[in-house]
Amino acid sequence: MRKILKYVLLALLLVLIVGGITLYVMSRPDVARFTTAELSGRVPVMAPQHAEILPTVNVPEATGWPAGQAPRAAPGLTVARFAEGLDHPRTILVLPNGDVLVAESQSPPRDTSGIEGQVMKRLMNKGGTGRRPSANRITLLRDADGDGKAEVRTAYIEGLNSPYGMALVGDTLYVANTDALLAFPYVAGETKMSGKPTKLVELPAKGTNRHWTKSIAVAPNGWLYIGVGADSNIGEAGMNREFRRAAVLEVRPENKYVRTFAAGIRNPVGLAFHPGSDRLWTVVNERDMLGSDLVPDYLTDVAEGDFYGWPWYYWGGFVDPRVAPDKEDRRQYVKRPKYGLGAHTAPLGFTFTQGLDLGERWAGGALIARHGSWNREPVAGYDVVFVKFGADGRPADALPITLLDQFLSPDGKTTRGRPADVQVAKDGSALIADDTGGVIWRVAKAG
């Protein structure tokens, strides 16, 4: 009984501390509040720093989608369920024959001991990202009759370990588990993988599994690029735990060679090559606990040897005062991101719009699934946005345009789903993976 009372008192104390800090920060006249739009674009606002003792906690409750309800598509477009009843669909791969592979995946087991671990577990459960073990499966969806709904659904590959990235090169299907890159022999038209995998390289997976996703992009020469997030917020557990993390890795399948291609990128999730070029782009989740309006998540290109500053610097050279100074003082070499996506909006999957048939407004740019904030007041993200690119192959000087929204309730207290990935289907529609809703949404022209 005493032990239970002790934990109850500790929990109450934690709630009081978090609430008190939040009220104090929100009431300070010197802390400006910025809109998501002000924190987005090529030159986003850099809000004043104020380090938080505990993060702002603002997690909308994940409720799921009632029958007949859907998110809202932009004018002139319609949205419908391509597939539903999936177990946390995270990423999508559209195959050449039009079949769609979906990675049904969640974080591998995490250490939830101690008060901090228990708090994070509760936040994940409330947000719908940790209610059950990972399905560890890739599912195949097929719309054989072309009516915009997948009538065929099969377990394509099972027994994986928190799979995320997928890529097809010739007759080889690459799958990035949280801890290893696998190669499967691909046979077009099969509804279940018949071949056995080959393990190419191990991927960083030890630690807290704070950032477990491993995305994949394929270069024109066949080399693979894998995004690996940091195992911490600002390296507080020691940089020795960040080997080949907060980085984009290069893997050469022909000889299983792996190296760090670019570094200082806290959590590069979505990866894609600009159509017709060898220029790699990524969307990045930046650091926490500098307030609701810092630091902007971003979209940027990544070249060999690039350094984006994590954990010492952000947005091209702003110093994070919470981190011990960089021994090599590389501030002058920090690359500035190309486009801000708003603070804590959590961009995950993205794709360039080559092949998209939604009208001229959506041509020549990138679609980005913003999974949504858990530590911002007010909440931000929970939508799919379009970023226009100019003739120079860079984001235009304009704000993002919303393709799909209203995942959130009007008061921001609950969410029916959270967009995790967006890809272009063979018929030119857009497919959006909604992980907590368990749905693949299809956005097409009206009529």
PEWO-V564591 format. One record per residue. N is the residue number from 1. SS is DSSP state (~ for helix, > for strand, _ for the rest). D_LAST is the distance of its C-alpha to the last C-alpha in whole Angstrom. Layout:
n->N ss->SS d_last->D_LAST
n->N ss->SS d_last->D_LAST
//
This chain:
n->1 ss->_ d_last->64
n->2 ss->~ d_last->65
n->3 ss->~ d_last->63
n->4 ss->~ d_last->60
n->5 ss->~ d_last->61
n->6 ss->~ d_last->61
n->7 ss->~ d_last->58
n->8 ss->~ d_last->56
n->9 ss->~ d_last->58
n->10 ss->~ d_last->57
n->11 ss->~ d_last->53
n->12 ss->~ d_last->54
n->13 ss->~ d_last->56
n->14 ss->~ d_last->53
n->15 ss->~ d_last->51
n->16 ss->~ d_last->53
n->17 ss->~ d_last->53
n->18 ss->~ d_last->50
n->19 ss->~ d_last->49
n->20 ss->~ d_last->52
n->21 ss->~ d_last->51
n->22 ss->~ d_last->47
n->23 ss->~ d_last->49
n->24 ss->~ d_last->51
n->25 ss->~ d_last->49
n->26 ss->~ d_last->46
n->27 ss->~ d_last->49
n->28 ss->_ d_last->51
n->29 ss->_ d_last->51
n->30 ss->_ d_last->51
n->31 ss->_ d_last->48
n->32 ss->_ d_last->45
n->33 ss->_ d_last->41
n->34 ss->_ d_last->38
n->35 ss->_ d_last->35
n->36 ss->_ d_last->32
n->37 ss->_ d_last->31
n->38 ss->_ d_last->35
n->39 ss->_ d_last->35
n->40 ss->> d_last->33
n->41 ss->> d_last->32
n->42 ss->_ d_last->35
n->43 ss->_ d_last->38
n->44 ss->_ d_last->37
n->45 ss->_ d_last->40
n->46 ss->_ d_last->43
n->47 ss->_ d_last->44
n->48 ss->_ d_last->47
n->49 ss->_ d_last->48
n->50 ss->_ d_last->50
n->51 ss->_ d_last->50
n->52 ss->_ d_last->50
n->53 ss->_ d_last->52
n->54 ss->_ d_last->49
n->55 ss->_ d_last->46
n->56 ss->_ d_last->44
n->57 ss->_ d_last->42
n->58 ss->_ d_last->39
n->59 ss->_ d_last->36
n->60 ss->_ d_last->34
n->61 ss->> d_last->34
n->62 ss->> d_last->31
n->63 ss->_ d_last->30
n->64 ss->_ d_last->27
n->65 ss->_ d_last->24
n->66 ss->_ d_last->24
n->67 ss->_ d_last->22
n->68 ss->_ d_last->19
n->69 ss->_ d_last->19
n->70 ss->_ d_last->17
n->71 ss->_ d_last->18
n->72 ss->> d_last->16
n->73 ss->> d_last->13
n->74 ss->_ d_last->14
n->75 ss->_ d_last->12
n->76 ss->_ d_last->9
n->77 ss->> d_last->8
n->78 ss->> d_last->8
n->79 ss->> d_last->11
n->80 ss->> d_last->12
n->81 ss->> d_last->16
n->82 ss->> d_last->16
n->83 ss->> d_last->20
n->84 ss->_ d_last->22
n->85 ss->_ d_last->26
n->86 ss->_ d_last->27
n->87 ss->_ d_last->30
n->88 ss->_ d_last->30
n->89 ss->> d_last->27
n->90 ss->> d_last->29
n->91 ss->> d_last->27
n->92 ss->> d_last->25
n->93 ss->> d_last->26
n->94 ss->> d_last->23
n->95 ss->_ d_last->26
n->96 ss->_ d_last->25
n->97 ss->_ d_last->24
n->98 ss->_ d_last->21
n->99 ss->_ d_last->23
n->100 ss->> d_last->23
n->101 ss->> d_last->26
n->102 ss->> d_last->27
n->103 ss->> d_last->30
n->104 ss->> d_last->31
n->105 ss->_ d_last->34
n->106 ss->_ d_last->36
n->107 ss->_ d_last->39
n->108 ss->_ d_last->42
n->109 ss->_ d_last->45
n->110 ss->_ d_last->46
n->111 ss->_ d_last->49
n->112 ss->_ d_last->49
n->113 ss->_ d_last->53
n->114 ss->~ d_last->54
n->115 ss->~ d_last->53
n->116 ss->~ d_last->50
n->117 ss->~ d_last->49
n->118 ss->~ d_last->49
n->119 ss->~ d_last->47
n->120 ss->~ d_last->44
n->121 ss->~ d_last->44
n->122 ss->~ d_last->43
n->123 ss->~ d_last->41
n->124 ss->~ d_last->39
n->125 ss->~ d_last->39
n->126 ss->~ d_last->37
n->127 ss->_ d_last->35
n->128 ss->_ d_last->34
n->129 ss->_ d_last->35
n->130 ss->_ d_last->38
n->131 ss->_ d_last->38
n->132 ss->_ d_last->39
n->133 ss->_ d_last->40
n->134 ss->_ d_last->38
n->135 ss->_ d_last->36
n->136 ss->_ d_last->37
n->137 ss->> d_last->34
n->138 ss->> d_last->32
n->139 ss->> d_last->29
n->140 ss->> d_last->27
n->141 ss->> d_last->23
n->142 ss->> d_last->22
n->143 ss->_ d_last->19
n->144 ss->_ d_last->20
n->145 ss->_ d_last->18
n->146 ss->_ d_last->15
n->147 ss->_ d_last->13
n->148 ss->_ d_last->12
n->149 ss->_ d_last->16
n->150 ss->_ d_last->19
n->151 ss->_ d_last->21
n->152 ss->> d_last->24
n->153 ss->> d_last->26
n->154 ss->> d_last->30
n->155 ss->> d_last->32
n->156 ss->> d_last->33
n->157 ss->> d_last->35
n->158 ss->_ d_last->38
n->159 ss->_ d_last->41
n->160 ss->_ d_last->40
n->161 ss->_ d_last->41
n->162 ss->_ d_last->38
n->163 ss->_ d_last->36
n->164 ss->_ d_last->34
n->165 ss->> d_last->33
n->166 ss->> d_last->32
n->167 ss->> d_last->32
n->168 ss->> d_last->32
n->169 ss->> d_last->35
n->170 ss->_ d_last->35
n->171 ss->_ d_last->37
n->172 ss->> d_last->37
n->173 ss->> d_last->35
n->174 ss->> d_last->37
n->175 ss->> d_last->36
n->176 ss->> d_last->38
n->177 ss->_ d_last->39
n->178 ss->_ d_last->41
n->179 ss->_ d_last->44
n->180 ss->> d_last->44
n->181 ss->> d_last->42
n->182 ss->> d_last->41
n->183 ss->> d_last->41
n->184 ss->> d_last->39
n->185 ss->> d_last->39
n->186 ss->_ d_last->36
n->187 ss->_ d_last->35
n->188 ss->_ d_last->31
n->189 ss->_ d_last->30
n->190 ss->_ d_last->32
n->191 ss->_ d_last->31
n->192 ss->_ d_last->34
n->193 ss->_ d_last->36
n->194 ss->_ d_last->39
n->195 ss->_ d_last->41
n->196 ss->_ d_last->43
n->197 ss->_ d_last->43
n->198 ss->> d_last->45
n->199 ss->> d_last->46
n->200 ss->> d_last->46
n->201 ss->> d_last->47
n->202 ss->> d_last->47
n->203 ss->_ d_last->45
n->204 ss->_ d_last->47
n->205 ss->_ d_last->46
n->206 ss->_ d_last->50
n->207 ss->_ d_last->50
n->208 ss->_ d_last->48
n->209 ss->_ d_last->44
n->210 ss->_ d_last->43
n->211 ss->_ d_last->41
n->212 ss->_ d_last->40
n->213 ss->_ d_last->37
n->214 ss->> d_last->37
n->215 ss->> d_last->35
n->216 ss->> d_last->35
n->217 ss->> d_last->34
n->218 ss->> d_last->35
n->219 ss->_ d_last->36
n->220 ss->_ d_last->36
n->221 ss->_ d_last->40
n->222 ss->_ d_last->39
n->223 ss->_ d_last->41
n->224 ss->> d_last->39
n->225 ss->> d_last->39
n->226 ss->> d_last->39
n->227 ss->> d_last->38
n->228 ss->> d_last->41
n->229 ss->_ d_last->41
n->230 ss->_ d_last->45
n->231 ss->_ d_last->46
n->232 ss->_ d_last->47
n->233 ss->_ d_last->46
n->234 ss->_ d_last->49
n->235 ss->_ d_last->51
n->236 ss->_ d_last->53
n->237 ss->_ d_last->54
n->238 ss->_ d_last->56
n->239 ss->~ d_last->54
n->240 ss->~ d_last->56
n->241 ss->~ d_last->53
n->242 ss->~ d_last->50
n->243 ss->_ d_last->51
n->244 ss->_ d_last->48
n->245 ss->_ d_last->46
n->246 ss->_ d_last->44
n->247 ss->> d_last->43
n->248 ss->> d_last->41
n->249 ss->> d_last->43
n->250 ss->> d_last->43
n->251 ss->> d_last->44
n->252 ss->> d_last->45
n->253 ss->_ d_last->44
n->254 ss->_ d_last->47
n->255 ss->_ d_last->50
n->256 ss->_ d_last->48
n->257 ss->> d_last->49
n->258 ss->> d_last->48
n->259 ss->> d_last->49
n->260 ss->> d_last->47
n->261 ss->> d_last->45
n->262 ss->> d_last->44
n->263 ss->> d_last->46
n->264 ss->_ d_last->46
n->265 ss->_ d_last->42
n->266 ss->_ d_last->42
n->267 ss->_ d_last->39
n->268 ss->> d_last->37
n->269 ss->> d_last->34
n->270 ss->> d_last->31
n->271 ss->> d_last->32
n->272 ss->> d_last->31
n->273 ss->> d_last->32
n->274 ss->_ d_last->30
n->275 ss->_ d_last->29
n->276 ss->_ d_last->31
n->277 ss->_ d_last->34
n->278 ss->_ d_last->37
n->279 ss->_ d_last->36
n->280 ss->> d_last->35
n->281 ss->> d_last->33
n->282 ss->> d_last->33
n->283 ss->> d_last->32
n->284 ss->> d_last->35
n->285 ss->_ d_last->36
n->286 ss->_ d_last->40
n->287 ss->_ d_last->43
n->288 ss->_ d_last->43
n->289 ss->_ d_last->46
n->290 ss->_ d_last->46
n->291 ss->_ d_last->44
n->292 ss->_ d_last->41
n->293 ss->_ d_last->40
n->294 ss->_ d_last->42
n->295 ss->_ d_last->41
n->296 ss->> d_last->37
n->297 ss->> d_last->35
n->298 ss->> d_last->34
n->299 ss->> d_last->33
n->300 ss->> d_last->35
n->301 ss->> d_last->36
n->302 ss->> d_last->39
n->303 ss->_ d_last->42
n->304 ss->_ d_last->45
n->305 ss->_ d_last->48
n->306 ss->_ d_last->45
n->307 ss->> d_last->47
n->308 ss->_ d_last->44
n->309 ss->_ d_last->47
n->310 ss->_ d_last->47
n->311 ss->_ d_last->49
n->312 ss->_ d_last->51
n->313 ss->> d_last->49
n->314 ss->> d_last->45
n->315 ss->_ d_last->43
n->316 ss->_ d_last->45
n->317 ss->_ d_last->49
n->318 ss->> d_last->49
n->319 ss->> d_last->51
n->320 ss->_ d_last->51
n->321 ss->_ d_last->54
n->322 ss->_ d_last->54
n->323 ss->_ d_last->54
n->324 ss->_ d_last->58
n->325 ss->_ d_last->58
n->326 ss->_ d_last->57
n->327 ss->_ d_last->60
n->328 ss->_ d_last->59
n->329 ss->_ d_last->57
n->330 ss->_ d_last->54
n->331 ss->~ d_last->53
n->332 ss->~ d_last->53
n->333 ss->~ d_last->51
n->334 ss->_ d_last->48
n->335 ss->_ d_last->45
n->336 ss->_ d_last->42
n->337 ss->_ d_last->39
n->338 ss->_ d_last->36
n->339 ss->> d_last->34
n->340 ss->> d_last->34
n->341 ss->> d_last->31
n->342 ss->> d_last->33
n->343 ss->> d_last->36
n->344 ss->_ d_last->36
n->345 ss->_ d_last->32
n->346 ss->_ d_last->32
n->347 ss->> d_last->30
n->348 ss->> d_last->30
n->349 ss->> d_last->27
n->350 ss->> d_last->26
n->351 ss->> d_last->24
n->352 ss->> d_last->24
n->353 ss->_ d_last->21
n->354 ss->_ d_last->22
n->355 ss->_ d_last->19
n->356 ss->_ d_last->16
n->357 ss->_ d_last->13
n->358 ss->_ d_last->11
n->359 ss->_ d_last->13
n->360 ss->~ d_last->16
n->361 ss->~ d_last->17
n->362 ss->~ d_last->17
n->363 ss->_ d_last->19
n->364 ss->_ d_last->23
n->365 ss->> d_last->24
n->366 ss->> d_last->24
n->367 ss->> d_last->22
n->368 ss->> d_last->24
n->369 ss->> d_last->24
n->370 ss->> d_last->27
n->371 ss->_ d_last->28
n->372 ss->_ d_last->30
n->373 ss->_ d_last->34
n->374 ss->_ d_last->36
n->375 ss->_ d_last->39
n->376 ss->_ d_last->38
n->377 ss->_ d_last->38
n->378 ss->_ d_last->36
n->379 ss->_ d_last->33
n->380 ss->_ d_last->31
n->381 ss->_ d_last->28
n->382 ss->_ d_last->26
n->383 ss->> d_last->23
n->384 ss->> d_last->21
n->385 ss->> d_last->22
n->386 ss->> d_last->22
n->387 ss->> d_last->25
n->388 ss->> d_last->25
n->389 ss->> d_last->28
n->390 ss->_ d_last->30
n->391 ss->_ d_last->31
n->392 ss->_ d_last->34
n->393 ss->_ d_last->32
n->394 ss->_ d_last->33
n->395 ss->> d_last->30
n->396 ss->_ d_last->30
n->397 ss->_ d_last->32
n->398 ss->_ d_last->29
n->399 ss->_ d_last->28
n->400 ss->_ d_last->25
n->401 ss->> d_last->22
n->402 ss->> d_last->20
n->403 ss->> d_last->17
n->404 ss->> d_last->17
n->405 ss->> d_last->20
n->406 ss->_ d_last->21
n->407 ss->_ d_last->23
n->408 ss->> d_last->26
n->409 ss->_ d_last->27
n->410 ss->_ d_last->28
n->411 ss->_ d_last->32
n->412 ss->_ d_last->31
n->413 ss->_ d_last->33
n->414 ss->> d_last->31
n->415 ss->> d_last->28
n->416 ss->_ d_last->26
n->417 ss->_ d_last->25
n->418 ss->_ d_last->26
n->419 ss->> d_last->24
n->420 ss->> d_last->26
n->421 ss->> d_last->25
n->422 ss->> d_last->21
n->423 ss->> d_last->21
n->424 ss->> d_last->19
n->425 ss->_ d_last->17
n->426 ss->_ d_last->18
n->427 ss->_ d_last->14
n->428 ss->_ d_last->14
n->429 ss->_ d_last->13
n->430 ss->> d_last->15
n->431 ss->> d_last->17
n->432 ss->> d_last->19
n->433 ss->> d_last->23
n->434 ss->> d_last->24
n->435 ss->_ d_last->27
n->436 ss->_ d_last->28
n->437 ss->_ d_last->25
n->438 ss->_ d_last->26
n->439 ss->> d_last->22
n->440 ss->> d_last->20
n->441 ss->> d_last->17
n->442 ss->> d_last->14
n->443 ss->> d_last->12
n->444 ss->> d_last->8
n->445 ss->> d_last->6
n->446 ss->_ d_last->4
n->447 ss->_ d_last->0
//
